[in-house]
Amino acid sequence: MTTVDAGGALIADSLTVSAGGHHILTGVSMLAEPGRVLAVTGASGAGKTSLLWTLTGLVRPESGTITYAGEPVGDRDSAVAHGIVLIPQDNGVAPSLTAYENVLIPLIGTGCGSEEAAERAVDALERVGLAGQVEQLVEELSGGQQQRVAIARGLAQKGSVLLADEITSELDAANRERVLELLHAEAWRGAAVVFATHDLEAAGACDARLHLVDGAAEYIGR
Ligand SMILES: Nc1ncnc2c1ncn2[C@@H]1O[C@H](COP(=O)(O)OP(=O)(O)OP(=O)(O)O)[C@@H](O)[C@H]1O
C-alpha cells in the first residue's frame, strides 16, 4: 500500500459559500486528520456536497481558508497537486467506456505510468467486488455497480485526502459494508477521509463527526 504524509491534515477555517444569492455554507470549520474518517452528516440540502466541492477546489468560498499540511488549497489545481480526491455523489462515470477505462484514464491523466495504472485499476475494481466486470461497458452495469466503479476510480488514485459523497446510497447491505471497510482501510493507509452520509449507523462507526444544519456546523464530535 502507498503511504502518505502523516502530517497532512486538511483544515477548513470559517468557510462561507454563496450561490443563487444566499449562503449555502456559513462559517464552517473542519479538521480531517490523516488516519481518521470524518463523517459529515445533515439533512438533504444541509450543505454536505457543497462542503466537499469547496474542499476539492471546485467551488470557491466567499470567505474562509482551506489548508492541507499547512499549505493553502486555493483552487482545483492545488487540490489535485495535494492529492485531494473526490468520489462525487452522481458518480460521474463515462457510460460508453469500460469499468477498467473509467478507473485507468484518470490515473494516466495524473501522470501515473501505464503499467502501474493498469495494476492499480484492476486491483481497485477487485476491491469493490467488480473483478468480473472489468471489461464491461459502464452503461451495461447496474446503478450500484456504476457507483462501485466510481469508488474504485477514487481508491485507485491513492490520495492523501479522500472525499466520499454519499457513496453507499445505491448499494445493497453487503456492498455497503464492503465500501465502509474500504474507507476505513484508506484511513489506515494514512489518508484523511471525509465521508458525507445520511447513514447515521455508518457515521457512528467513524472517528469523528461534523453535523451540518442549513449550511452551518451545529455539532462536532461522536
Ligand atoms: N449552484 C447552486 N445554486 C444555488 N443553490 C445551490 C447550488 N448548489 C447547491 N445549492 C443549494 O445549497 C444547499 C445545499 O446543497 P447541497 O447539495 O450541498 O446539500 P446536501 O447536504 O449535499 O444535500 P443531499 O443530502 O440532498 O445531497 C441546498 O439548499 C441547495 O439547493
The ligand as a MOL file (V3000), in Angstrom:
LIG
                    3D

  0  0  0     0  0            999 V3000
M  V30 BEGIN CTAB
M  V30 COUNTS 31 33 0 0 0
M  V30 BEGIN ATOM
M  V30 1 N -25.3240 26.0760 -7.6830 0
M  V30 2 C -26.2320 26.3130 -6.7430 0
M  V30 3 N -27.0500 27.3920 -6.8340 0
M  V30 4 C -27.9520 27.6610 -5.8740 0
M  V30 5 N -28.1390 26.9040 -4.7790 0
M  V30 6 C -27.3700 25.8170 -4.6510 0
M  V30 7 C -26.3800 25.4750 -5.6080 0
M  V30 8 N -25.7520 24.3460 -5.1930 0
M  V30 9 C -26.3500 23.9940 -4.0280 0
M  V30 10 N -27.3090 24.8800 -3.7070 0
M  V30 11 C -28.1530 24.8490 -2.5070 0
M  V30 12 O -27.2940 24.6960 -1.3990 0
M  V30 13 C -27.9300 23.9010 -0.4110 0
M  V30 14 C -27.0090 22.7440 -0.0280 0
M  V30 15 O -26.9680 21.8090 -1.1040 0
M  V30 16 P -26.0400 20.5110 -1.0200 0
M  V30 17 O -26.1810 19.7730 -2.3000 0
M  V30 18 O -24.7000 20.9170 -0.5930 0
M  V30 19 O -26.7590 19.7130 0.1780 0
M  V30 20 P -26.5390 18.2070 0.6850 0
M  V30 21 O -26.4710 18.2570 2.1720 0
M  V30 22 O -25.3960 17.5870 -0.0320 0
M  V30 23 O -27.9070 17.5260 0.2260 0
M  V30 24 P -28.2370 15.9910 -0.1930 0
M  V30 25 O -28.1310 15.1960 1.0680 0
M  V30 26 O -29.6460 16.0840 -0.6970 0
M  V30 27 O -27.2460 15.5970 -1.2440 0
M  V30 28 C -29.2710 23.4620 -0.9710 0
M  V30 29 O -30.2620 24.3270 -0.4650 0
M  V30 30 C -29.0890 23.6640 -2.4620 0
M  V30 31 O -30.3260 23.9690 -3.0810 0
M  V30 END ATOM
M  V30 BEGIN BOND
M  V30 1 1 1 2
M  V30 2 1 2 3
M  V30 3 2 2 7
M  V30 4 2 3 4
M  V30 5 1 4 5
M  V30 6 2 5 6
M  V30 7 1 6 7
M  V30 8 1 6 10
M  V30 9 1 7 8
M  V30 10 2 8 9
M  V30 11 1 9 10
M  V30 12 1 10 11
M  V30 13 1 11 12
M  V30 14 1 11 30
M  V30 15 1 12 13
M  V30 16 1 13 14
M  V30 17 1 13 28
M  V30 18 1 14 15
M  V30 19 1 15 16
M  V30 20 2 16 17
M  V30 21 1 16 18
M  V30 22 1 16 19
M  V30 23 1 19 20
M  V30 24 2 20 21
M  V30 25 1 20 22
M  V30 26 1 20 23
M  V30 27 1 23 24
M  V30 28 2 24 25
M  V30 29 1 24 26
M  V30 30 1 24 27
M  V30 31 1 28 29
M  V30 32 1 28 30
M  V30 33 1 30 31
M  V30 END BOND
M  V30 END CTAB
M  END
